[in-house]
């Protein structure tokens, strides 16, 4: 159904006493059914952040009838919004502000903020909220703390982990993996039962095997564990792991070993069962693999491994590969998880080794890959076509578009069904067609300030979410 038809249907339903549209969602106050949310930094001299949204059907910031000149999320006051965790199935967004360390919830149905998560320990280098909103996890590298906001218990827990800088949460919100910069180890938190709290009280001498911290010390509610070989009780060794991508059912974590681009030896993907790491007490099952089992199931990805996206049994792994001249080149490796084999690395946009990148699947069998600092790589140095955005065709496994340089790519949103994507690039909003990669006129969606992230508020699933 087109957006115009959807509006007509919604209006008809409204006349019958109902105001719903796709999948029973509530028709928002704006009346728009194809909204793209834009995180804007420094929109004016008086504020450091704003959340604006536009009509992605007509690609305009105003209403199609001209009655409303612009749309924004009411009540937002965060500073320097950086990431939008998009949860359209829950009609929810979680926006992190790097200027003040706030995580603000956005109610998509009301187009207004729905409160700010309290209890965070300073600025976070990585942060996620579970779909149920019951738990928020944040890594604060500056504070050397993994923060757990447990809304079920009504408490905040600060687990010490020096160097922690990234976390990964599975889709069901039952497992969290934490990663330490320049480390070869992986960690995970667990919630304790009342009996365990009593048993582990009194300090580190009473902590369970593998625990690196339990908080609070006198009566712990959560503990942080290092992943260990169950036979030797020694830490499982990875190769500069930086994040994990989870299977659709949340039961398997594919740990990305960043390897050379992060100061390690060999880039690869390691498969890890999530069951032993589930954080809710009494729900863990089985054991972690032995070191030899972990090593035997690890798939080499010589093109690098700093980010990835999973689609059924195919894992798309993006990274940077060290070249003979000492510079890095961007590569994408297609991994078949059914056969546990990796294809040859495919050249894509260059970027920061081990640094941030963005991946998103969109219409017309396209995978969109965004990088930052793409002028520091092999392509720029040798006067080759360079840019921070790549369009990859997943049916032919070929690069079909490498956009010219417009600045760092910091956000991608797939407008499913409308055959286009929105991106935040170089601080501005751009639009591309998924059919051929051609740019679309963006003059009516540009923002004042710095556009840093974008999200399709009306996506059909939570999978319509930039991979951080």
C-alpha positions in Angstrom: 0.0 0.0 0.0 1.3 3.5 -0.9 1.8 6.1 1.8 -1.1 8.1 0.4 -3.4 5.1 0.4 -2.3 4.3 4.0 -3.3 7.8 5.1 -6.7 7.4 3.5 -7.2 4.0 5.2 -6.0 5.5 8.5 -8.4 8.4 8.1 -11.3 6.0 7.4 -10.4 4.0 10.5 -10.3 7.2 12.5 -13.8 8.0 11.3 -14.9 4.6 12.8 -13.3 5.4 16.2 -9.9 3.8 15.5 -6.6 5.5 14.8 -4.3 2.8 13.7 -2.3 1.9 10.6 0.4 -0.7 9.8 0.5 -3.7 12.2 -2.0 -2.0 14.5 0.3 0.9 15.3 -1.2 4.1 16.5 -1.5 6.9 13.9 0.8 9.6 15.3 -0.2 13.3 15.7 1.6 14.3 12.5 -0.5 11.9 10.5 2.7 10.7 8.7 3.2 7.0 8.2 6.7 7.1 6.7 8.8 9.1 9.1 12.6 9.4 9.2 13.9 10.6 12.6 17.1 12.8 12.4 19.4 13.3 15.3 20.7 16.9 14.9 23.6 18.4 16.8 23.9 22.1 17.4 20.7 23.1 15.5 21.0 26.6 16.9 23.1 28.8 19.2 20.7 28.2 22.1 20.6 24.4 22.0 23.0 21.5 21.4 20.6 19.0 20.1 17.2 18.3 18.5 15.2 15.4 17.1 13.5 16.3 13.8 11.6 14.1 11.5 10.6 14.3 7.9 8.0 12.7 5.5 10.0 10.0 3.7 7.3 9.4 1.2 7.4 12.9 -0.3 11.0 13.6 1.0 9.9 16.8 2.7 10.2 18.3 6.2 6.8 19.9 6.0 3.3 18.4 5.7 2.3 17.6 2.2 -0.5 20.1 2.4 1.8 22.9 3.6 -0.1 23.4 6.9 2.9 22.3 9.1 6.3 23.8 8.3 8.3 21.2 10.2 8.1 18.3 12.6 10.2 17.5 15.7 10.0 15.3 18.8 8.6 17.4 21.6 10.4 17.5 25.0 13.9 16.5 23.8 16.7 18.4 25.5 19.7 16.0 25.1 23.1 17.5 24.1 24.8 16.3 20.9 22.6 13.3 20.0 24.8 10.6 18.4 22.9 7.4 18.0 19.3 6.3 17.6 18.5 2.8 18.7 15.5 2.2 16.5 12.7 -0.1 17.8 9.8 0.4 15.4 8.0 -2.7 16.5 7.7 -1.2 20.0 7.1 2.3 18.5 10.2 3.3 20.5 13.5 5.0 20.0 16.4 5.4 22.4 18.6 8.4 21.6 22.1 8.8 23.2 23.5 12.2 23.7 27.3 12.3 23.7 27.3 15.8 25.1 25.7 15.1 28.4 25.6 11.2 28.6 21.8 11.0 28.5 19.7 8.2 27.0 16.3 9.6 26.1 13.4 7.4 25.1 11.1 8.6 22.3 7.5 7.5 22.0 7.0 7.2 18.2 3.2 7.0 18.6 3.1 10.3 20.5 6.1 11.9 18.8 7.3 13.0 22.2 10.0 12.0 24.6 9.1 9.3 27.2 11.7 9.9 29.9 15.4 9.8 30.3 17.3 6.8 31.8 18.8 7.8 35.1 21.8 6.2 36.8 24.4 6.2 33.9 28.0 6.6 35.0 29.3 9.6 32.9 29.7 9.4 29.1 29.1 6.0 27.4 31.1 4.6 24.5 28.4 2.0 23.8 24.9 1.8 25.1 21.7 -0.4 24.5 18.3 -0.8 26.0 16.4 -4.1 25.8 13.2 -4.2 23.8 11.2 -4.7 27.0 12.8 -1.5 28.5 13.6 -3.6 31.6 17.4 -3.3 31.3 19.9 -0.8 30.0 23.6 -1.6 29.6 26.3 0.9 29.0 30.1 0.8 28.6 31.9 3.8 29.9 35.6 3.6 28.9 36.5 6.7 30.7 35.0 5.4 34.0 36.2 1.8 33.4 32.6 0.7 34.2 29.9 -1.5 32.7 26.7 0.0 34.0 23.5 -2.1 34.4 20.3 -0.2 34.9 17.9 -2.9 36.2 14.4 -1.5 36.2 13.0 -4.7 37.5 15.0 -4.4 40.6 14.8 -0.6 40.6 18.6 -0.3 41.0 21.8 0.6 39.1 24.9 -1.5 39.2 28.4 -0.4 38.3 30.7 -3.3 37.4 34.4 -2.4 37.2 36.1 -3.4 33.9 39.1 -1.2 32.9 39.2 -0.4 29.2 35.6 -1.6 28.5 34.4 0.3 25.4 31.8 -1.8 23.5 28.9 -4.0 24.4 26.6 -6.2 22.3 23.1 -7.2 23.3 21.2 -10.0 21.6 17.8 -9.4 20.0 15.8 -11.0 22.9 17.7 -8.9 25.5 18.8 -11.9 27.4 22.6 -11.8 26.9 25.2 -9.0 26.9 28.8 -9.4 25.8 31.4 -6.7 26.8 34.6 -5.9 25.0 37.8 -4.3 26.3 39.9 -2.3 23.9 43.3 -3.9 23.0 42.3 -7.1 24.8 41.8 -10.7 23.7 39.0 -11.5 26.2 35.3 -11.3 26.4 33.1 -10.6 29.4 29.4 -10.9 30.3 27.2 -9.9 33.3 24.7 -12.0 35.3 21.9 -11.1 37.6 22.0 -13.0 41.0 19.3 -14.8 42.9 18.7 -14.0 46.5 20.6 -17.1 47.5 23.5 -16.2 45.3 23.6 -12.7 46.8 24.0 -14.2 50.3 26.6 -16.6 49.1 28.7 -14.0 47.3 28.6 -11.3 50.0 31.6 -10.2 51.9 34.1 -9.4 49.1 36.0 -10.9 46.3 37.1 -14.0 48.3 33.5 -15.2 48.1 32.9 -14.5 44.4 32.2 -17.4 42.0 34.8 -18.7 39.6 35.4 -16.3 36.7 33.9 -13.3 38.3 35.9 -10.1 37.9 33.5 -7.9 39.9 30.3 -8.2 41.9 28.3 -5.1 43.0 27.5 -3.9 45.5 30.3 -5.6 47.5 28.3 -6.2 50.7 25.2 -7.5 49.0 25.8 -8.1 45.2 22.9 -8.0 42.8 25.0 -8.5 39.6 28.4 -10.0 38.8 30.6 -9.6 35.8 32.3 -12.8 34.4 35.2 -13.4 32.1 34.4 -16.1 29.4 36.4 -19.2 30.4 37.3 -22.6 29.1 35.1 -24.9 31.2 37.8 -27.6 31.4 40.8 -25.5 32.3 39.1 -22.6 34.0 41.4 -20.3 31.9 40.1 -17.3 30.0 39.0 -18.1 26.5 41.4 -16.2 24.1 40.1 -14.4 21.1 42.0 -12.0 18.8 41.1 -8.4 19.6 37.4 -9.0 19.8 35.4 -5.8 19.3 31.7 -6.8 19.1 29.2 -9.7 18.5 26.4 -10.2 16.0 23.7 -12.5 17.1 21.6 -15.1 15.3 17.9 -14.3 14.7 16.9 -16.4 17.7 19.5 -14.8 19.9 21.1 -18.1 20.7 24.4 -17.8 18.9 26.9 -14.9 19.1 29.3 -14.4 16.2 32.2 -12.6 17.9 34.2 -10.4 15.5 38.0 -10.8 16.0 39.3 -7.5 14.7 42.9 -8.9 14.3 45.5 -6.7 12.6 43.4 -3.6 12.3 43.1 -3.5 16.1 46.7 -4.6 16.9 46.1 -8.3 16.8 47.2 -11.2 14.6 44.3 -12.5 12.4 40.8 -11.3 11.6 38.1 -13.8 12.0 34.6 -14.7 13.2 34.2 -17.0 16.3 30.9 -18.7 17.1 29.9 -18.7 20.8 26.8 -20.2 22.4 24.8 -17.6 24.2 23.0 -20.0 26.6 25.7 -20.0 29.3 25.9 -16.1 29.3 22.2 -15.4 29.7 22.0 -12.8 32.5 18.7 -13.8 34.2 19.4 -16.1 37.1 18.4 -19.7 36.6 18.0 -19.5 32.8 21.6 -20.3 31.8 22.2 -23.7 30.3 25.2 -25.7 29.0 28.8 -24.4 29.1 31.0 -22.2 27.0 33.3 -24.0 24.5 36.8 -25.2 25.2 39.6 -23.2 23.7 40.2 -25.9 21.1 36.5 -26.0 20.2 36.4 -22.2 19.9 39.4 -22.2 17.7 38.2 -25.0 15.4 34.9 -23.2 14.8 36.5 -19.8 14.0 36.3 -18.6 10.4 39.1 -16.6 9.0 38.2 -13.2 7.3 41.5 -11.8 6.0 39.7 -8.6 4.8 39.2 -7.6 8.4 36.4 -7.8 10.9 35.2 -4.8 12.8 31.5 -4.9 12.0 29.0 -7.3 10.6 25.4 -7.9 9.7 23.6 -11.2 9.6 20.9 -12.2 7.1 19.5 -15.7 7.6 22.6 -17.9 7.1 24.8 -15.2 5.6 27.1 -13.0 7.6 28.4 -9.8 5.9 31.6 -8.8 7.6 33.2 -5.4 7.1 36.7 -4.4 8.0 40.0 -2.9 7.0 42.9 -4.9 5.6 46.5 -3.8 6.0 48.1 -3.1 2.6 51.8 -3.4 1.5 52.3 0.3 1.7 51.2 0.5 5.3 47.8 1.9 4.6 44.4 0.2 5.1 41.8 -0.7 2.5 38.1 -1.4 3.2 36.8 -4.9 2.5 33.6 -6.9 2.8 33.7 -10.6 3.4 30.6 -12.8 2.7 30.5 -15.7 5.2 28.3 -18.7 4.6 27.4 -19.9 8.1 25.8 -23.1 6.7 29.2 -24.3 5.4 31.3 -22.2 7.7 33.2 -20.8 4.7 34.2 -17.2 3.8 34.4 -15.8 0.3 37.2 -13.7 -1.0 37.4 -10.2 0.4 35.6 -7.6 -1.8 36.9 -4.0 -2.0 34.6 -1.4 -0.5 35.0 2.1 1.1 38.1 2.6 3.2 37.6 3.6 6.8 39.2 3.8 10.3 40.8 0.5 11.2 38.8 -1.0 14.0 36.7 2.1 14.0 33.0 2.8 13.6 31.1 1.7 10.5 27.4 1.4 9.6 25.6 -1.5 7.9 22.0 -1.8 6.9 20.0 -4.1 4.5 17.5 -2.3 2.3 15.2 -2.9 -0.7 16.3 -4.5 -4.0 18.8 -6.9 -2.4 21.1 -4.1 -1.3 23.4 -3.8 1.6 24.6 -0.3 2.5 28.0 0.2 4.2 29.2 3.4 5.7 32.6 4.4 7.0 34.4 7.2 8.7 37.8 8.7 7.9 37.6 7.3 4.4 40.3 9.8 3.2 42.9 8.1 5.3 42.9 4.8 3.4 44.3 3.2 0.3 41.8 4.6 -2.2 42.4 8.2 -1.4 46.2 7.8 -1.3 46.4 6.3 -4.8 43.8 8.6 -6.5 41.2 5.8 -6.8 37.5 6.3 -6.5 36.8 6.9 -2.9 33.9 7.8 -0.6 32.4 6.7 2.7 29.3 5.0 1.4 29.1 1.7 -0.5 26.1 0.0 -2.0 26.5 -3.8 -2.3 24.1 -6.1 -4.2 23.6 -9.2 -2.1 22.1 -11.3 -4.9 25.2 -10.9 -7.1 27.8 -10.2 -4.4 29.1 -7.2 -6.2 29.7 -3.5 -5.4 27.3 -1.5 -7.5 27.9 2.0 -6.2 30.7 3.7 -4.3 29.5 7.2 -3.6 31.8 10.2 -4.0 33.2 11.8 -0.9 30.7 13.8 1.1 32.2 13.3 4.6 31.9 10.7 7.3 29.0 8.4 7.1 27.4 8.2 10.6 23.8 6.8 10.0 21.7 4.9 7.5 18.0 4.2 7.4 16.2 1.9 4.9 12.8 3.2 3.8 11.5 -0.3 3.0 8.9 -0.5 0.3 9.8 2.9 -1.1 13.2 1.7 -2.6 15.4 4.3 -1.0 17.7 4.9 1.9 18.4 8.0 4.0 21.9 8.6 5.3 23.6 11.1 7.6 26.8 11.9 5.8 29.2 14.8 6.4 26.7 16.3 8.8 23.8 16.5 6.4 20.9 14.2 5.2 21.1 12.6 1.7 18.8 10.2 -0.1 19.7 7.4 -2.5 17.6 5.0 -4.6 18.1 1.3 -3.9 17.4 0.4 -7.5 20.5 2.0 -8.9 22.3 3.9 -6.2 21.4 7.3 -7.7 21.0 10.3 -5.4 17.5 11.8 -4.9 16.9 15.5 -4.4 17.5 16.2 -0.7 16.9 20.0 -0.6 13.6 19.6 1.3 15.1 17.4 4.1 18.3 19.2 4.9 18.7 20.4 8.4 20.3 23.3 10.2 23.1 22.0 12.3 24.8 18.6 12.1 22.8 15.6 11.1 24.5 12.6 12.9 22.1 9.7 12.7 18.9 8.7 11.0 16.2 6.1 11.7 13.1 4.9 9.9 10.5 5.2 12.7 7.9 3.3 10.7 10.1 0.4 9.7 8.3 -3.0 9.6 10.8 -4.6 12.0 13.4 -3.8 14.6 15.9 -5.1 12.1 15.6 -1.7 10.3 18.3 -0.4 12.5 21.9 0.8 11.8 24.3 -1.8 13.2 26.5 0.0 15.7 
